[in-house]
């Protein structure tokens, strides 16, 4: 006879782990700092439609600077505070040794909205395909801390915005 506790725990886990896309992302605009390896910069996320953001990233290191724009899709995990996301976009920059470069970017990561505080922390992998650069591909990871400037609308304001 199967153990009913194991069956119950498996069902509870599946229910909690199912993506909750309708509840993903508890903010509209967030601005913060991005830390990855030897590069540091700023990140700005703006929700454009439900669970979809546009993110602008500026990075600088000792030898180069770059600017990136990404479109991202967010999905809830275990409730509305924890999300995973993926996206794609492009970047351009300048290396002190080899001059201007540009490329294509992918992105996959996870973010957590800290309860009570207007802060979001995230960790992501942003692989890039480089053109006109010394490296043809990069696989940087980064940690970001963002301050929520505009909270997500609820109630009547949300209903009007979603129309």
Buried (B, 14 or more C-beta within 10 A) or exposed (E): EEEEEEEEEEEEEEEEEEBBBEBBBBBBBBBBEBEBEEBBBBBBBBBEEBBBBBBBBBBBBEEBBBBBEBBBBBBBBEEBBBBBBBBEBBBBBEBEEEEEBBBEBBBEBEBBBEEEEBBBBBEBBBBBBBEEBEEEEBEBEBEBBBBBBEEBBEEEEEEEEEE
